[in-house]
């Protein structure tokens, strides 16, 4: 079932600004045992992203209820919430009084081999740069053509993710994930002040590292620096955390920190 | 009436990638006497933009027929065609076999005072930068949040357009229009190699200037250079051509070239 403004439906208005201009935001979340993981954090991020676009965020209770209704279909699946500025007349100017559209849906969790988390994943560099837009940096909005184009660069199912840089060559993220480097005993993750999506797992990992006395900083990261790291990790709310075993010709061995980071994300898994 | 894949309908799938990721392109065109102006050029641009995204463009005959059906509602209005990558499973990777969605619709032409073309329009600078993405520069795709944010910066209806620059300060376009400068006897328009939409009227004006022996070049244009121009023009397929009479504190007097440019765009109006 797909809920549109709370009603089971499978169609939205073609005049919706979400379609016309990508004028909206979304969240993708893991469902376990019929419950959305880290829902409080996801709601906080959704509210923040709505604020960045000047959208009215639906109340948390309403979304909690709707997530519960769609989670029944895929109790071990994936949920998505989309909030758009709603239907409107033609033209870029947001309407004086917009009626946001909310779409709440669930999906089966695409079967990733369980080996991936344990054995590491293969990655590649993408030629497509991330889109640069300071006013939207960090926001998970509906303008995602950079990830679409980057993800179109390969079809080899052995490659789990592609890494993207900005036009100046600074590594920003994967097509669907955030990136962390292990350098000695410190972690680093790209600064997302001009581009990229600041995911909830990225925020959680940074926060949990701080709590565990593991140093983690945001920084500008070149491709060379990434290749020189002791380990490279990918995070998002569906995959959790993966480590990269191969990035084109660069090969990494398993690193003991991986288990520790997975453990950090698993501890108090709902916070 | 709105035609979705040729059928009168007012709803699309919420799983459409046009909504999920802004994965599609569009055209906005003027209807006069029930016919879409410069349809051949618009179709060529649509086909080109589809190619840039790896989308299959609907055949021209099909769209010609559908435009004819919607034009009946607004014979002096505005038509829009949207082509998306269609509905698909979750995930950035385009499906192996996508079924593009096409939405063809018409709208009343928002009553702009006829004075605007003649008396000049007021404009402002936008704080929001254009989004930088070389892989999509020039393409009229559905990722238009930069224009949405820029157009949200003012509500004063006396201001007809806002001008946008890239993060390095180079002027790129208006929120909904392309920009031309008159400098002595030469025209210049911003180079759109890293950002911006290359509109059909921009292409027509450049081509007609060349035919009329009027020099027009694409170039990097700073804000200072724009302010020093003898005249500044805005073009798009709905407004045609406007001249800017005031840009914040800078005021321009009417310039005789304006009538000549409007005449050029009006000559063989359907080419």
Interface residues (C-beta under 8 A of the other chain):
Chain A: X2 X4 X9 X10 X11 X12 X13 X14 X15 X16 X17 X18 X19 X20 X21 X22 X23 X26 X28 X53 X54 X78 X80 X82 X84 X89 X90 X91 X92 X93 X94 X103 X105 X107 X110 X128 X129 X131 X132 X133 X134 X135 X136 X141 X142 X143 X144 X145 X146 X147 X148 X149 X150 X151 X152 X155 X167 X175 X176 X194
Chain B: X2 X4 X9 X10 X11 X12 X13 X14 X15 X16 X17 X18 X19 X20 X21 X22 X23 X26 X28 X53 X54 X78 X80 X82 X84 X89 X90 X91 X92 X93 X94 X103 X105 X107 X110 X128 X129 X131 X132 X133 X134 X135 X136 X141 X142 X143 X144 X145 X146 X147 X148 X149 X150 X151 X152 X155 X167 X175 X176 X194
